[in-house]
Each structure stands twice: as structure tokens, then as C-alpha cells.
Amino acid sequence: QVQLVDSGGGLVQAGGSLRLSCAASGLPFSSYAMGWFRQAPGKEREFVAGISKSGSGTHYADSVKGRFTISRDNAKNTVYLQMNSLKPEDAAVYYCAADRTWSAVVVQTTRNEYDYWGQGTQVTVSS
């Protein structure tokens, strides 16, 4: 069956960095666009970053532009989220998600477009 395994979360001081990983199995990874979402306590799950299935297209939430970078390695069936200059407001559970898409460049930003989800990894940022 399809599995997305998120990892790499942890506790970091404000201004620090973390790299999240999401390892996919049970699906043709290169046929899926991938996204990262996050959910803080009491808030809706929100889009953070996405990458097209070819890797040629990326999209970021305004709140993370210039600080976060999404990338993928189709040979390893893995998507990454490099998070730099972390702020306390970045603290949340981060989820990766997979979107089966026909497009090589489109990145979806809405939750309903994604077919599979990881279990989440906690990111805590101390001030």
C-alpha cells in the first residue's frame, strides 16, 4: 500500500534550520506532485510548499518564501523541505502529501487536491 513517512522534525532555536524528509513507497513517485502542509494547534492545515512531479515547478506560501526550499529526488522516492531562519510561528506538525497529476509543472495548494498524506513530524521553534 501507499506510505509516506515524514521525518526530520525536532526542536530548534529561532533562526535555526531543519531539513524535513518524506519517503514514499507503494506509488509511482515520479507521477506525483508533492507538497508540504503544516498545522499548528487550533489552526487549519495550511499549504507550505509544493513541487511538481518533474521538479521543474515549485510554489511557496508567502510566509515561507526565501526561507524554505522544497526539492525532490525521484531516484530515492523522497521529497525534502529545507527550512532556514525558522521563526516561532513556523512551529507546527508538518505533513507531506502526494498529488497524482497529469501535469509536469502544476503544483496544487489546496488540501483536497492531494491523494495521500504522511503521518506528520513535529517542528518546535523556541524564541
MOBEL-V829337 format. One record per residue. N is the residue number from 1. NEAR is the number of other C-alpha atoms within 8 Angstrom. Layout:
N NEAR
N NEAR
This chain:
1 5
2 8
3 11
4 14
5 11
6 14
7 9
8 9
9 11
10 9
11 8
12 11
13 9
14 11
15 8
16 9
17 10
18 11
19 10
20 12
21 12
22 13
23 12
24 12
25 10
26 7
27 7
28 6
29 10
30 9
31 9
32 12
33 16
34 14
35 16
36 13
37 13
38 12
39 11
40 10
41 5
42 4
43 6
44 6
45 8
46 8
47 13
48 11
49 14
50 15
51 16
52 16
53 15
54 9
55 11
56 9
57 11
58 11
59 8
60 10
61 9
62 5
63 4
64 9
65 8
66 5
67 9
68 10
69 9
70 12
71 9
72 10
73 8
74 8
75 5
76 6
77 12
78 12
79 12
80 11
81 12
82 11
83 12
84 10
85 9
86 13
87 10
88 10
89 5
90 9
91 11
92 11
93 11
94 12
95 13
96 14
97 14
98 12
99 13
100 9
101 9
102 5
103 7
104 11
105 10
106 8
107 13
108 9
109 9
110 7
111 7
112 5
113 8
114 12
115 9
116 10
117 11
118 12
119 8
120 11
121 12
122 10
123 13
124 12
125 14
126 8
127 6
